[in-house]
Amino acid sequence: MLPQSNPSKYNEEYEKVVSESVYKTLNQVLGSAAANAIYFYLEKDYSIKKDEIPEKLDSFCHAIQEYLNTGATPLEEQILKNLHSDLESIQEAVGYSTNFIDRFKTLIPQ
């Protein structure tokens, strides 16, 4: 289970993992030039900086859907897959419970 003793530290870690998963996915799926263009337009059109995506997730999803239309759904699915994998890697590194409730709680920022 992720450390819960410092909720702000936990939220920072969670936001970092989300940002990195989005970055990784955009580069995997679209390539670095297109990913950089997406980040440019996110900041220009939606005032969303790369590191603000976790806190502005609704706006990010709206922007991606506007930019990519039907291509947004597979991208969003891949982001979720990468995020899940990245969160599991962190949980394994610190040791986590196999109890469903404990594992579920680790996925939700406190």
C-alpha positions in Angstrom: 0.0 0.0 0.0 1.2 3.5 -0.7 2.3 5.5 2.4 -0.7 7.3 3.8 1.1 9.1 6.6 1.4 12.3 4.6 -1.7 12.9 2.4 -0.1 15.8 0.6 2.9 13.7 -0.3 0.6 11.0 -1.5 -1.3 13.4 -3.7 2.0 14.7 -5.1 3.1 11.2 -6.0 -0.3 10.4 -7.5 -0.3 13.6 -9.6 3.3 12.8 -10.7 2.3 9.3 -11.8 -0.7 10.6 -13.7 1.4 13.3 -15.5 4.0 10.8 -16.4 1.5 8.2 -17.7 -0.2 10.8 -19.9 3.2 11.9 -21.2 4.3 8.3 -21.9 1.0 7.5 -23.6 1.0 10.6 -25.8 4.5 9.8 -27.0 3.7 6.1 -27.5 0.5 6.6 -29.4 1.1 9.9 -31.3 4.9 10.3 -31.3 6.9 13.1 -29.7 6.1 15.8 -32.3 2.4 15.3 -32.0 2.6 15.0 -28.2 4.5 18.3 -28.1 1.8 19.9 -30.3 -0.9 18.6 -28.0 0.8 20.1 -25.0 1.3 23.4 -26.8 -2.4 23.6 -27.7 -3.5 22.4 -24.2 -1.6 25.4 -22.7 -2.6 27.8 -25.4 -6.3 26.9 -25.8 -7.2 25.5 -22.3 -4.5 27.0 -20.0 -3.5 23.5 -19.0 0.2 23.0 -18.4 1.7 19.5 -18.6 2.0 19.2 -14.8 -1.6 20.5 -14.2 -3.3 17.6 -16.1 -4.1 15.6 -13.0 -5.9 18.6 -11.3 -7.6 19.7 -14.6 -8.5 16.2 -15.8 -12.0 17.1 -17.1 -10.6 20.0 -19.2 -7.8 17.7 -20.5 -10.3 15.1 -21.6 -12.5 17.7 -23.3 -9.5 19.1 -25.1 -8.3 15.6 -26.2 -11.8 14.8 -27.5 -12.0 18.1 -29.4 -8.5 17.6 -30.9 -8.7 13.9 -31.8 -12.5 13.3 -32.1 -13.0 9.5 -32.3 -9.3 9.0 -31.8 -9.6 10.2 -28.2 -11.2 7.1 -26.9 -8.3 4.7 -27.7 -5.9 7.2 -26.4 -7.8 7.6 -23.2 -7.9 3.8 -22.8 -4.2 3.6 -23.3 -3.6 6.3 -20.7 -5.7 4.3 -18.2 -3.7 1.1 -19.0 -0.4 2.9 -18.5 -1.6 4.6 -15.4 -2.8 1.3 -13.9 0.5 -0.3 -14.7 2.5 2.6 -13.3 0.5 2.6 -10.1 1.0 -1.1 -9.7 4.7 -0.7 -10.1 4.8 1.9 -7.3 2.7 -0.3 -5.1 4.9 -3.3 -5.7 8.0 -1.2 -4.9 6.7 -0.2 -1.5 4.8 -3.5 -0.9 1.0 -3.6 -1.0 -1.7 -5.7 0.5 -3.6 -8.3 -1.6 -6.8 -7.3 0.2 -9.2 -5.8 -2.3 -10.3 -2.9 -0.1 -6.7 -2.0 0.8 -5.7 -2.1 -2.9 -8.7 -0.1 -3.9 -7.9 2.6 -1.4 -4.4 3.0 -2.8 -5.8 4.0 -6.1 -7.8 6.9 -4.7 -5.9 10.1 -3.6 -6.7 10.9 0.0 
